[in-house]
Amino acid sequence: MSAEAYRVRGPSAIGGDPRRFWNLARTLAATDWKVRFYGSALGYLWSLLRPLLLFGIVYFVFSRVVDAGAGVPHYGVILLLAMILFFFFSEVTAGGVTAMVDRESLLRKVGFPRAVVPLAVALVAAMNLALNLVVLAVFVVASGVSPRWSWLVLPVPFALMLVFATGVALLLSALYVRYRDVRPIWEVVLQALFYATPILYPIQAVIGHSQTLATIALLNPIAALVQESRHLLVGGMSLGEAMGSSALVAVPLAIGVAVTWLGVLVFDRMAPRAAEEL
C-alpha cells in the first residue's frame, strides 16, 4: 500500500456537528477579540480611530490636493465606505493566510473542525466592520445624505463581501500551510487590488477615459461590491450602469462564487492533514 494509505486522517474542515462548529468559531473569535485589545488604554476605540485617522489623511489628499472627487456628490461618504469594505477584506484575508500556522500548537493537540480557525478571523473582522459602519452612519448623517429605501438592501453586498473574503481566506490559509511564499505574494496582491479597485477615485473617472477599462475593473468582485454598495448608499451609477450592461453583473458574481468554492474545496482537502504538514 502507498504511504498515503498509512497516513493518519485528522479532523475534517467542518465536522459533523454544525452547532459545535459555530460555537467553537464564536468562542475562538471572542477570545481573539479580547486578547487583541488586552492592555490597551483605548481598547476598542482603536478599531474606530485607525480607519478614521487614515480616512482623514486620504480624504484631505484626494479631495483637497488631487481633487479626485470633483463633481461627485458625497465623495467623502463613498470614499469612507469603500475604504471600510476594502480594509475588511484585507483584514480577513491577511489574517487568514497565517491563521493555521499561528494556531499550530492548538491544532497539534486538539481535534476540532479546522475551518473554525480562519472563520474566527473572519468573525473578528466582522466585529470591526460593524463598529466602522457605526462611524460611517454618523458620517452619512453629518454629510446630509437623504435617507433612501435602498439602505435596507445594503446588508446584501456586505454579506457577500464577508462570504467572498472568507472563501479567499480559506484558500490562502490552506496554501500557506505548505507554501510559505503565499504571505509575501498576497501582500503585493492586496496592494495591487487597492489601487485597481475604484476606492480613491470614483468609477465615473475611469469611464471618462474608457468604458472598456471600467468594465474590466468591475469584473473584480471587490470592486463590484464596492460600487453597488455606493449606489445603494448615496445613489449614482449602479453596478450594471457602470459596467455598461446589466447582464455583465453576473460575471463578477460568478467569479466570486468560483473563488469561494475553490477555497472551500482546497481547505477541505488540506484540513485532515493540517497538523501533520505544519
N, C-alpha and C positions, 0 to 999 in steps of 0.2 A: 504494500500500500504506500501511497505517496506521503510525504511529510505533512501535507495539508490535512490528510485524514487523521493524523495523530494530534493535530493542534487542538488545544482546549478551546471550546467555544464559550465566550464570556457573555455577559448581559447584552441584550439587544438594544436597539436605539430607543424604542418606546416602551417595550414591555407589554404585559397582558392586562394590566390594571390601569385604565385611564385616570381613575380617581387618585391612585397613589402617584402616578406620574405628575399630575398637575399640583398635588400637594407638595411633592418634593421640589418642583420648579419654583413654586411660590416661596417655600421656606428658604431655598438657596438664594433666591433673588432678594428676599427681605434681609437676610444675613449680609449679603454683599452691599446692600444699600446702607445698612447701619455702619458697617466697617469702613466704607468709603469716607464717611464724614466723622469718624471717631477721632476725638482730639482736636477737631477744627472749631475755632471760636465762632465762625459764622455758620457752620453746619450746612443745612440745606439751602441757605441763601446763596451759596456758591453756584448751585445749579441754575439760579436766576441771574446772578451777576456776570458770570462768564460769557454767556451769549449776548447779554445786553451791552457789556463793555466792547466786545468785538463788533457788534452791530453798530454801535455809536461811531467807531472808527471808520468802518466800511461805509456807513451812510454819509459821513462827512466827506470822505474822499470821492465817492461816486456820485453824490448829488451836488456837492458844492465845488469840487475841484474838477472832476472829469465831466460832470453834468450828464451822466448816463441816463438819468430818469427824466430828461427834459420832455415835457408834453405828456408824460404818463401819469394819470390820476392815481393818487395814493401810492406813489413809488416807495415811500418808506415802509408802508404796510406790506406790500408784496415782496419787498426785499427781506424784511424780517421773517415773513412766513417761509420763504424759500430757504433762508439760512437755517431756520429751525428744523425743517424737514431734512435738509441735506446733512446737518450735523447729527440728527437722529440716525440716519442711515449709516453715517460714518462711525458713530459710536457702537452700533450693533455689530457691524462687520469687522471693524478693527479689534473690538473686544472678542468677537467670535473666533478670530484667527488663532489666538493663543489660549482660548478657553480650556481646551482639553489638556494642553501641556501644563497650564497653570494649576490644574487640579490633578496632576499626576499622582501624588501621594494618596489622594482620596480614591481615585479610580483603581489603584492597585490593591486597596484594602477593602473596599466596599462594593458589593454588587448592586447596582441600581441602573435604571434606564439611562443610557449615555446621553441622549438628546436633552436631558434635563440641564446639562451644563451650558451649552450655547443658548438654550431657551431662557435660562435665568439671566444671561447677559442681555437678551432682548427685553425681558421684563423690566430690568433696572433702567434700561434706556427709555422704555415706555413711561416709566415714572418721571424721568427727567423731561420727556416730551410733554407730559400732562402739565407739569409746572411751567414750562416755557409757553404753552398755549394759553395759560392764565395771563402771562405777561403780554402775549400777543393780543388777547381780548381787551386788556386795558389800553394798549396802544391803538387798537381799532377804534375804541370809543373816543379816545383823546384826539384822534385824527379826523373825527367827524364822518366816518363811514356809515352810510344809512343801512339799517337792518334789511336783510334780504331773506326770502324764503329758502334760498339755496344754501343758507348756513346749515339747515337741517341735514343736508346731504354731505357736508364736509367730513363726517366720520368715515365715509366710504373710502376716499383716497388715503386718509390717514391709516385705516386698517389695511388697505392694500400695500402701503409702504411698509407697515410692520411685517406683513407676511413675506413680502419680497426680501426685505432686509434679513429676516430670519432664515429664509432659504439660502441666501448668499452666505450667511454666517455658518450654516451647517456645512456647506460645500467647502469653505475656506478652512474651517476647523478640522474637517476630515483630511484635507490635503496637507495641512501643516503638521499633522502627526507624523507623516512620512517625509514630507519635503519642506525643510526649514527655510527655503528660499521664498516661500509664499508670502511671508510677512513683509520683507522689503519691497517685493514686487507689488503687493497690494497697496502699500503706502504711496507708491508712484501712481498707481491706477486711481486712487482716491483723489490725488491732486489733479490729475488729468480730468476726471469726472467733474470736479468742482468748477473748472473753467469751461468745460464743454457743455455744462448744464446752464440754461438761462437763469442764473441766480443774481449775479451782479448787474446784469443787463436784461431788459425786457425782450421778449421774443419778437416784438414789433421791430426792434433794431436789426435783428437777423433777417426778418422778412424783407426789410427795406433793401438789404443787399442781395438776397437770393431766397426765393421761396423754397427751392430745392434744398438749400443748406439748412433752412429752418425745419423742413420735414425730416431730414436726416438726423438733426439734433434731437428732435422729439421722438424718434424711434427708441431712444434710451428710456426705459421705464421710469427712471428717477425724474428725468426732465418732463415726461408726460404727466406724472402725478403732480409735480410742482405746478405745471401750467394749469391743469384742471382745478387744482386747489385755489390758485389765484383767481380763476374765473368764478368759482363758487363764492369766494370771499368778497371780492370787490367788483365783480363783473369784468367786462372787457372780452377779449377773444377766448372762446372755448378751445379745447384741445383740437377738436375737429376743424374748426376755422383756422387755427394756427397751422395745422398740417396741410391745409388746402383741400381736404376731403374727409368727411365723417367716416368713410369706410376704412381709412388708414388708421383709425384709432385702435382697431383690432390688432395691429401689428405690435406696438409696444406691450399691449396686454398679453399677446401670445408669447412674446419674448420673456416677459416677467414670469408667466406660468411655467414655461420651459426651464428657465434657470432655477426657479424654486423647486420644481420637481426633480431636476438633476441633483440639487443639493440634498434633498431628502433621500434619493436613491444612493448617492455616494456615501452619505453619512451612515445610512442603514447597513451598507455593506462593510464599512470600516468598524462600526461600533463593537461587534463581538470581540475584535482583536485589538481594541484600543489600548488596553493596559499592557498587552504583550508587545506592542510596537512602540510604546512611549520610551 
